Amino acid sequence: QVQLVESGGGLVQAGGSLRLSCAVSGSRFHNTYMGWYRQAPGKERELVAEIGSGGTNYPASTEGRFIISRDSAYSKMFLRMNSLQPEDTAVYYCYIKLSGVGYWGKGTLVTVSS
């Protein structure tokens, strides 16, 4: 079975940077889509960044500050977060879609203090 494990979350001050990682296991096939999502208390889960064969995509809230990447074997993906603000505080989840089936990690908490 496919499993995703996030790491790298923690507490940072506003204006700081953090890098999240996601390790993928349980599949020999390369995915065609990877993404980072986040969910703050009382809010819907939202897209942070995504990457596919056609390139990357970022919503207005993260474009210019966050960078998504992955290794050539599709076994790991990363999220570099710069210029973090308190509104970025949330649980961050990695997501991968393989053969039409989506998989979520358990999440890693990012807290940004003012």
Secondary structure, 3 states (H helix, E strand, C coil): CCEEEEECCEEEECCCCEEEEEEEECCCCCCCEEEEEEECCCCCCEEEEEEECCEEECCCCCCCCEEEEECCCCCEEEEEECCCCHHHCEEEEEEEEECCEEEECCCEEEEEEC
